[in-house]
Amino acid sequence: MKNTSEQEKVQNGVKPSNAVKISSQPKDPFHLIYITFFLVGILLLLPHNFFTTANQYWMHKFRNTTTSAINVDDRTWWQIEFASILTIISQTTGMCFNIFVTLIRFRLNTRVTVICATFVILVLFGVVLIFIFIETDTWQNQFFLITMITVAGINAMKSFINISIYEVISFFPSEYLIPYLVGQGTAGIFSAVFQILSLSLGADSNLTAMIYFSSGIVFIAITLAMFMISIQTTFFKHHLKEAATKKEKEPLSYTQIFYIFKRMWTSVATMAIVIFTVIPVHPAVASLVVSDGLGEGKWSDLFFVPVTTFFMYCVSDVCGRIIASKAKKKFSGSYLVVITLIRFFVFVPAIMMCNARPRRNLPVLFPHDWQYMIIIITFGASSGYLANISYINVEKLVAPDQKTDAFSLLSTSNGVILFLASFMGQVCVQIL
């Protein structure tokens, strides 16, 4: 009788009750939330990529001011160590604040946290922009300290954004995780493209940096505006209301943390090995690689590092992330951990054997540009694939009501691992 009644309703132009329920569900207007998560993903890694890919600007700021000659084999201590120290400061701050935010996240209002943290990053980028116009040749040590304090502040704010956004995304449909993860890889492309365009204009290092960081400020402002608009939509409020009803009132117990880690140990192990593969050599070692035709033209002298070390790597990384999200059959379990471990023993030595200068100990086994390009492309693609697959697999490894905690714990553990791996960059530079 019930089926007959429903059929009669359809014939009379009346929708069944379940259809009414489905149609009443709020929709993402113009995919606004999807795009916003993508932009926030870019924002999360954009500052680090901007600081590392602005290589020419930092090389100028910390150059030997007693001579006008440029010699890649006679770089100053600050020039050689800048990338590795930048990584150490970034990851140390990131680790400390990831742990801190994870402990207090149940007290935070996610919307206010993301808005305030993004605004602080916007202000700190403005500080970086101002120093482009200030002559720092006579006080390079102080300028280096100010730069690192700024980097620490930016990374602290990134921790607030990262933990808060994962908490929000965990209450959205599973496909909303993908734009955030892909956005993180796209950040490198964004920064590399702006650097290449700036160099193409023939601008000096200061003008290049001005164009570079100004574009970053504009992007951060747009992302902030998009997020503020998104939180006003019915679709966002619907899922945020669900998140508010399920949000924990106190931190997880040690037993709960252990249980979640036990369920997703393969994702944690995979990310740990990926981090320990990337951080020691990119950008610390890779930013020192020079073209085999150095001194022969613009490609080798100006465009080689931004195009190969940063742009090619980042494009490959994004391709790997997209493949991970689109592939029907995904690697998982201990098999994935073994593949990641093998990759470590292949790529770390390979990049260190490329034409990085200055070097005192290791021989150069891959002196040609095409060899380095093949290595950096496969390195980037595999990094992106493995990073995304680790997070995607989490949704299959833990219960639905544990997703928020799992993402938060995975991000926190990544912060600790990044901190431990950050020191390896300086070690690899010294080994060269």
C-alpha positions in Angstrom: 0.0 0.0 0.0 2.9 2.3 0.8 4.5 1.8 -2.6 1.1 2.4 -4.3 0.6 5.6 -2.3 4.0 6.9 -3.4 3.3 6.1 -7.1 0.0 7.9 -6.9 1.8 11.0 -5.5 4.2 10.9 -8.4 1.4 10.5 -10.9 -0.4 13.5 -9.4 2.6 15.6 -9.6 3.5 15.3 -5.8 7.1 14.4 -5.0 7.7 11.6 -2.4 8.8 12.7 1.0 12.4 11.5 0.5 12.7 13.5 -2.8 11.5 16.6 -0.9 14.2 15.9 1.7 16.9 15.6 -0.9 15.8 18.7 -2.8 15.8 20.7 0.4 19.5 20.0 1.0 21.6 23.2 0.5 23.9 23.3 -2.5 27.4 24.8 -2.9 26.6 28.0 -5.0 28.8 28.1 -8.1 31.2 25.7 -6.3 32.2 28.6 -4.1 33.2 26.5 -1.1 35.1 24.0 -3.3 37.1 26.9 -4.9 37.7 28.5 -1.5 39.2 25.3 0.0 41.4 25.2 -3.1 42.6 28.8 -2.5 43.1 28.1 1.3 45.2 25.1 0.3 47.4 27.4 -1.9 47.6 29.9 0.9 48.9 27.3 3.4 52.1 26.7 1.4 52.3 29.9 -0.6 54.5 31.8 1.9 57.1 29.0 2.1 57.2 28.7 -1.6 57.5 32.5 -2.0 60.4 32.6 0.4 62.2 29.7 -1.2 61.7 30.5 -4.8 62.7 34.2 -4.4 66.2 32.8 -4.6 67.7 35.6 -6.7 66.4 38.3 -4.2 67.9 36.5 -1.2 71.2 35.9 -3.1 71.3 39.7 -3.7 70.4 40.7 -0.2 73.1 38.4 1.4 75.8 38.8 -1.3 79.4 39.7 -0.7 79.1 43.5 -0.8 82.9 44.0 -1.0 83.0 42.9 -4.7 80.7 43.2 -7.7 81.7 39.9 -9.2 79.3 37.0 -8.9 80.9 33.6 -8.3 78.7 30.5 -7.4 81.8 28.9 -5.9 82.4 31.8 -3.6 79.0 32.4 -2.0 78.7 34.0 1.5 77.7 31.9 4.5 74.2 33.5 4.5 73.8 32.7 0.8 74.8 29.0 1.3 72.8 28.5 4.5 69.7 30.6 3.8 67.5 27.9 2.4 68.3 25.3 5.0 68.0 27.7 8.0 64.7 29.0 6.5 63.5 25.4 6.5 64.6 24.8 10.1 62.9 28.0 11.4 59.7 27.2 9.4 59.4 23.7 10.6 60.4 24.4 14.2 57.7 27.0 14.5 55.2 24.8 12.6 55.8 21.9 14.9 55.4 23.9 18.1 52.2 25.6 17.0 50.8 22.5 15.4 51.0 20.8 18.8 49.7 23.9 20.6 46.7 24.3 18.3 45.8 20.6 18.4 45.7 20.9 22.2 43.4 23.9 22.2 41.4 23.4 19.0 38.3 22.4 20.9 38.2 25.9 22.3 38.7 27.7 19.0 36.1 29.2 16.7 37.2 27.9 13.3 35.9 30.8 11.3 37.4 33.5 13.5 40.7 31.6 13.7 41.1 31.3 10.0 40.2 34.9 9.4 42.5 36.3 12.0 45.4 34.1 11.1 45.1 34.9 7.4 45.0 38.7 8.2 48.2 38.4 10.3 49.9 36.6 7.3 48.8 39.5 5.1 50.4 42.0 7.4 53.6 40.1 7.7 53.8 39.9 3.9 53.5 43.6 3.9 56.5 43.8 6.2 58.6 41.7 3.8 57.5 44.0 0.9 58.6 47.1 2.8 62.1 45.7 3.4 62.6 45.4 -0.4 62.9 49.2 -0.5 65.3 49.4 2.4 69.1 49.1 1.9 70.4 46.3 4.2 73.9 45.8 2.9 75.5 47.3 6.0 73.4 45.2 8.5 72.8 41.9 6.8 72.9 40.0 10.1 70.1 42.0 11.6 68.1 41.8 8.4 68.5 38.0 8.4 67.1 37.9 12.0 64.1 40.1 11.1 63.4 37.9 8.1 63.5 34.7 10.2 61.2 36.3 12.8 58.7 37.1 10.0 59.0 33.6 8.7 58.3 32.2 12.2 55.2 34.4 12.6 53.8 33.3 9.2 54.3 29.6 10.0 52.7 30.0 13.4 49.6 31.4 11.7 49.7 28.7 9.1 49.3 26.1 11.9 46.1 27.8 13.1 44.7 27.8 9.6 45.8 24.2 8.8 44.3 22.5 11.9 41.1 24.6 11.7 40.5 23.9 8.0 41.0 20.2 8.4 38.4 20.3 11.2 35.9 22.1 8.9 36.6 19.9 5.9 36.1 16.7 7.9 32.4 17.6 8.1 32.0 18.2 4.3 31.6 15.5 1.7 34.8 13.6 1.1 35.4 15.2 -2.3 36.0 18.6 -0.6 39.3 17.3 0.8 40.8 17.0 -2.8 40.9 20.8 -3.7 42.6 21.6 -0.4 45.3 19.0 -1.0 45.8 19.9 -4.7 45.9 23.6 -3.7 48.9 22.9 -1.5 50.8 21.6 -4.5 49.6 24.5 -6.7 51.1 27.1 -4.3 54.6 26.3 -5.8 53.4 26.8 -9.4 51.8 30.1 -8.5 55.0 31.5 -7.0 57.3 30.0 -9.6 55.2 31.5 -12.5 55.4 34.9 -11.0 59.1 34.7 -10.5 59.6 33.5 -14.1 57.4 36.3 -15.5 59.3 38.9 -13.4 62.6 37.6 -14.6 61.3 37.7 -18.2 60.7 41.5 -17.8 64.4 41.9 -17.2 63.8 43.4 -13.8 66.5 43.5 -11.2 66.3 41.4 -8.0 64.5 44.1 -6.0 61.9 44.9 -8.7 61.4 41.1 -9.1 60.8 40.7 -5.4 58.4 43.6 -5.4 56.3 42.2 -8.1 56.6 38.8 -6.5 55.5 39.6 -2.9 52.9 42.2 -4.1 51.2 39.5 -6.0 51.3 37.4 -2.9 49.6 40.1 -0.9 46.8 40.4 -3.5 46.3 36.6 -3.5 46.1 36.5 0.3 43.6 39.3 0.3 41.4 37.6 -2.3 41.5 34.3 -0.4 40.5 36.1 2.8 37.6 37.8 1.1 36.5 34.5 -0.5 36.5 32.7 2.9 34.5 35.5 4.5 31.9 35.3 1.7 31.9 31.5 1.9 31.0 31.3 5.6 27.9 33.3 4.9 26.5 30.7 2.5 23.7 28.3 3.5 25.8 25.3 2.4 28.7 26.3 4.7 26.5 27.1 7.6 24.7 23.7 7.2 27.9 21.8 7.6 29.3 24.1 10.2 26.2 23.5 12.3 26.8 19.8 12.1 30.4 20.3 13.1 29.4 22.4 16.1 27.1 19.6 17.4 29.9 17.0 17.2 32.9 19.1 18.3 34.8 17.7 21.3 34.6 19.5 24.6 38.0 18.2 25.8 41.3 16.9 24.4 41.6 13.3 23.3 42.9 10.8 25.9 46.2 9.0 25.3 44.2 5.8 24.7 42.1 7.5 21.9 45.2 8.9 20.3 47.0 5.6 20.4 44.0 3.9 18.8 43.7 6.4 16.0 47.4 6.2 15.2 47.3 2.4 15.2 44.5 2.5 12.6 46.3 4.9 10.3 49.9 4.1 10.9 50.6 3.4 7.2 49.6 7.0 6.3 51.8 8.4 9.1 54.7 6.3 8.1 54.3 7.2 4.4 54.2 10.9 5.1 57.2 10.6 7.4 59.3 9.0 4.7 58.1 11.5 2.0 59.1 14.4 4.3 62.5 12.9 5.1 63.0 12.5 1.3 61.9 16.0 0.2 63.1 18.3 3.0 66.8 17.3 3.0 67.3 18.1 -0.7 64.5 20.4 -1.8 65.1 23.3 -1.7 68.3 23.2 0.4 70.4 21.3 -2.1 68.3 21.7 -5.3 68.4 25.5 -5.0 72.2 25.3 -5.4 72.1 23.3 -8.6 73.4 25.3 -11.6 73.1 24.7 -15.3 75.9 22.9 -17.2 76.0 25.9 -19.5 76.4 28.5 -16.7 77.7 31.8 -18.1 76.5 31.1 -21.6 73.1 32.9 -21.6 69.9 33.8 -19.9 68.6 30.2 -19.7 71.6 28.9 -17.7 72.3 32.1 -15.7 68.8 33.4 -15.0 66.0 30.9 -15.7 67.5 27.5 -15.0 66.8 27.5 -11.2 63.3 28.9 -11.2 62.2 26.8 -14.1 63.7 23.4 -13.2 64.1 23.4 -9.4 60.8 25.1 -8.6 58.4 25.3 -11.6 59.0 21.8 -12.9 59.0 20.3 -9.5 55.7 22.0 -8.5 53.9 21.1 -11.7 55.0 17.5 -11.3 53.9 17.6 -7.7 50.4 18.8 -8.6 50.1 16.1 -11.4 51.0 13.5 -8.8 48.3 14.8 -6.4 45.7 14.8 -9.2 46.6 11.2 -10.2 46.2 10.2 -6.5 42.7 11.7 -6.3 41.5 10.4 -9.7 43.0 6.9 -9.8 40.4 4.2 -9.2 43.0 1.8 -7.7 45.1 3.4 -5.0 48.2 2.0 -3.2 47.6 1.4 0.5 48.9 -0.6 3.5 52.5 -1.7 4.2 53.1 -2.1 0.4 52.9 1.7 0.1 55.3 2.2 2.9 57.9 -0.1 1.3 57.6 1.8 -2.1 58.1 5.1 -0.2 61.2 3.8 1.5 62.8 2.6 -1.7 62.1 6.1 -3.2 64.1 7.7 -0.3 67.2 5.7 -1.2 66.9 6.6 -4.9 66.2 10.3 -4.9 68.2 11.8 -2.0 71.5 10.5 -3.4 70.5 11.3 -7.0 69.8 15.0 -6.3 72.9 15.4 -4.2 74.9 14.0 -7.2 73.6 16.7 -9.5 75.5 19.9 -10.3 75.0 21.7 -7.0 77.6 24.4 -6.1 79.7 25.0 -4.1 80.7 21.4 -3.3 83.8 20.0 -1.6 83.3 16.3 -1.1 80.9 14.5 -3.4 81.4 13.9 -7.2 78.9 15.1 -9.8 77.4 12.0 -11.4 74.6 13.9 -13.2 76.2 17.1 -14.7 73.7 17.7 -17.5 70.5 19.8 -17.4 68.4 17.0 -19.0 69.5 14.5 -16.3 68.5 16.9 -13.5 65.2 17.6 -15.2 64.3 13.9 -15.3 65.2 13.5 -11.7 63.3 16.6 -10.5 60.1 15.7 -12.5 59.9 12.1 -11.2 60.8 13.3 -7.7 58.0 15.9 -7.7 55.3 13.6 -9.2 56.0 10.8 -6.7 56.1 13.3 -3.8 52.6 14.7 -4.8 51.1 11.3 -5.3 52.3 9.9 -2.0 51.4 13.0 0.0 47.8 13.0 -1.3 47.3 9.3 -1.0 48.3 9.4 2.7 45.5 11.8 3.5 43.0 10.2 1.2 43.6 6.8 2.8 42.9 8.2 6.2 39.1 8.3 5.4 39.2 4.6 4.8 41.3 3.7 7.8 39.3 5.4 10.6 35.6 5.6 11.5 33.6 8.6 10.1 33.3 10.1 13.6 37.1 10.0 14.0 38.0 11.8 10.8 38.4 15.2 12.4 40.7 13.8 15.1 42.6 11.7 12.5 43.3 14.7 10.2 44.4 16.8 13.2 46.7 14.1 14.5 48.2 13.4 11.1 48.9 17.1 10.6 50.4 17.4 14.0 52.7 14.4 13.5 53.7 15.8 10.1 54.7 19.0 11.9 57.0 17.0 14.3 58.5 15.1 11.4 59.1 18.2 9.4 60.9 19.7 12.4 63.2 16.6 12.7 63.8 16.6 8.9 64.5 20.3 8.6 68.0 19.8 10.1 68.8 17.3 7.3 68.9 20.1 4.7 71.9 21.8 6.4 73.6 18.4 6.8 73.2 17.6 3.1 74.6 21.0 2.1 77.7 20.3 4.3 78.1 16.9 2.8 78.2 18.2 -0.8 
